[in-house]
Amino acid sequence: MLCATRCFSVRASPHAVRHDGARVAKRPLLSRPSTVVAVAAGLVTLAPTGCSPNEGTSESGCASAVQDASVAIEVAEQVRLLDMAMVRCRSLQELTAEMGKYPGIVGYDLTTFVELRCSRVADESVRSSPACLSSTATTAVPTAAPVELVFVGETLDGRRVEIRPDADTVFVGDVPQVVQQTVDIAIEAGCEGVIAQRDLWASRIGEPAIGDEASVYAHHAQNVADYIDCASPPLPTVAPG
């Protein structure tokens, strides 16, 4: 009776002929684990043959299918049982954990073996198995939340306010452009330029749309002036109007 499940044998000539006409046994080119890998990767052609099902094979679960595959004599039978295990195991992790109990079962990295088999097997039940789906599923890379730029500055009247980039406020790195500009002015023009920068922004403190921001820039310019020892009267401490 033909078995209900297709069994396979490797097509290879069992004998070779010497130059003098004598027949000699041919040594197998691949070790058993290497052959399993070659079969799984589609590198060796398998031919259907009639066979009897292994009556001792348990088809009740993941662990038993892997255990049976570990002791299977025929390479094709081992591949068939591993395919069965892919279907019966609930995840790639469960499958590789069971296979890991039998070192050298395929002579290959277990996850890579499963990925190769899943990419080449024609049986849709195997391709859609939990192990194959786990192997081929792409893990969504979480998108990092954009870092919000916030510059916290102090006004002339001692309040701390937050400044964020917008259409009117350009940032250079993580600071407002005006703050960086004041530092550059100190290097290029010294006290005269820094005091002019301070007075410019102090004159805009009364503007409702930019009052607090202008006060921060004026206070920063005053700090820079103090740092480089500018001899100038400090601005009055005022709140924006």
Solvent accessible surface area in square Angstrom, and as a share of the most:
residue,aa,sasa,rsa
1,M,230,1.03
2,L,140,0.70
3,C,20,0.12
4,A,114,0.88
5,T,61,0.36
6,R,153,0.56
7,C,16,0.10
8,F,52,0.22
9,S,43,0.28
10,V,60,0.34
11,R,166,0.61
12,A,78,0.60
13,S,66,0.43
14,P,96,0.61
15,H,79,0.35
16,A,34,0.27
17,V,98,0.56
18,R,119,0.43
19,H,188,0.84
20,D,87,0.45
21,G,50,0.48
22,A,40,0.31
23,R,164,0.60
24,V,53,0.30
25,A,86,0.66
26,K,98,0.42
27,R,206,0.75
28,P,120,0.76
29,L,166,0.82
30,L,82,0.41
31,S,65,0.42
32,R,84,0.31
33,P,39,0.24
34,S,48,0.31
35,T,16,0.09
36,V,0,0.00
37,V,20,0.11
38,A,9,0.07
39,V,4,0.03
40,A,0,0.00
41,A,8,0.06
42,G,54,0.52
43,L,138,0.69
44,V,36,0.21
45,T,90,0.52
46,L,41,0.21
47,A,13,0.10
48,P,82,0.51
49,T,61,0.36
50,G,53,0.51
51,C,38,0.23
52,S,91,0.59
53,P,85,0.53
54,N,82,0.42
55,E,171,0.77
56,G,65,0.62
57,T,20,0.12
58,S,43,0.28
59,E,86,0.39
60,S,97,0.63
61,G,22,0.21
62,C,10,0.06
63,A,51,0.40
64,S,26,0.17
65,A,0,0.00
66,V,0,0.00
67,Q,96,0.43
68,D,23,0.12
69,A,0,0.00
70,S,27,0.17
71,V,107,0.62
72,A,11,0.09
73,I,148,0.75
74,E,103,0.46
75,V,20,0.12
76,A,4,0.03
77,E,30,0.14
78,Q,0,0.00
79,V,5,0.03
80,R,33,0.12
81,L,1,0.00
82,L,2,0.01
83,D,19,0.10
84,M,27,0.12
85,A,0,0.00
86,M,1,0.00
87,V,62,0.35
88,R,99,0.36
89,C,0,0.00
90,R,191,0.70
91,S,31,0.20
92,L,17,0.09
93,Q,123,0.55
94,E,44,0.20
95,L,1,0.00
96,T,26,0.15
97,A,62,0.48
98,E,25,0.11
99,M,2,0.01
100,G,43,0.41
101,K,125,0.53
102,Y,61,0.23
103,P,125,0.78
104,G,51,0.49
105,I,9,0.05
106,V,1,0.00
107,G,49,0.47
108,Y,94,0.36
109,D,89,0.46
110,L,42,0.21
111,T,55,0.32
112,T,50,0.29
113,F,2,0.01
114,V,0,0.00
115,E,76,0.34
116,L,41,0.21
117,R,31,0.11
118,C,5,0.03
119,S,63,0.41
120,R,121,0.44
121,V,10,0.06
122,A,99,0.77
123,D,75,0.39
124,E,116,0.52
125,S,60,0.39
126,V,5,0.03
127,R,103,0.37
128,S,55,0.35
129,S,3,0.02
130,P,52,0.33
131,A,0,0.00
132,C,1,0.01
133,L,100,0.50
134,S,48,0.31
135,S,20,0.13
136,T,85,0.49
137,A,69,0.54
138,T,132,0.77
139,T,126,0.73
140,A,90,0.70
141,V,129,0.74
142,P,119,0.75
143,T,131,0.76
144,A,87,0.67
145,A,84,0.65
146,P,127,0.80
147,V,136,0.78
148,E,112,0.50
149,L,66,0.33
150,V,52,0.30
151,F,40,0.17
152,V,67,0.39
153,G,7,0.07
154,E,67,0.30
155,T,0,0.00
156,L,20,0.10
157,D,43,0.22
158,G,45,0.44
159,R,90,0.33
160,R,167,0.61
161,V,24,0.14
162,E,101,0.45
163,I,7,0.04
164,R,105,0.38
165,P,59,0.37
166,D,90,0.46
167,A,107,0.83
168,D,133,0.69
169,T,9,0.05
170,V,85,0.49
171,F,28,0.12
172,V,68,0.39
173,G,65,0.62
174,D,96,0.50
175,V,36,0.21
176,P,0,0.00
177,Q,90,0.40
178,V,25,0.14
179,V,12,0.07
180,Q,66,0.30
181,Q,85,0.38
182,T,1,0.00
183,V,57,0.33
184,D,55,0.28
185,I,39,0.20
186,A,17,0.13
187,I,139,0.71
188,E,145,0.65
189,A,59,0.46
190,G,24,0.23
191,C,47,0.28
192,E,150,0.67
193,G,14,0.13
194,V,0,0.00
195,I,32,0.16
196,A,62,0.48
197,Q,12,0.06
198,R,11,0.04
199,D,62,0.32
200,L,99,0.49
201,W,25,0.09
202,A,22,0.17
203,S,87,0.56
204,R,80,0.29
205,I,8,0.04
206,G,50,0.48
207,E,68,0.31
208,P,129,0.81
209,A,108,0.84
210,I,33,0.17
211,G,3,0.03
212,D,54,0.28
213,E,33,0.15
214,A,0,0.00
215,S,0,0.00
216,V,3,0.02
217,Y,4,0.01
218,A,0,0.00
219,H,39,0.17
220,H,38,0.17
221,A,0,0.00
222,Q,19,0.09
223,N,73,0.38
224,V,19,0.11
225,A,0,0.00
226,D,82,0.42
227,Y,187,0.71
228,I,59,0.30
229,D,126,0.65
230,C,16,0.10
231,A,112,0.87
232,S,34,0.22
233,P,104,0.66
234,P,103,0.64
235,L,40,0.20
236,P,92,0.58
237,T,99,0.58
238,V,63,0.36
239,A,63,0.48
240,P,32,0.20
241,G,89,0.86
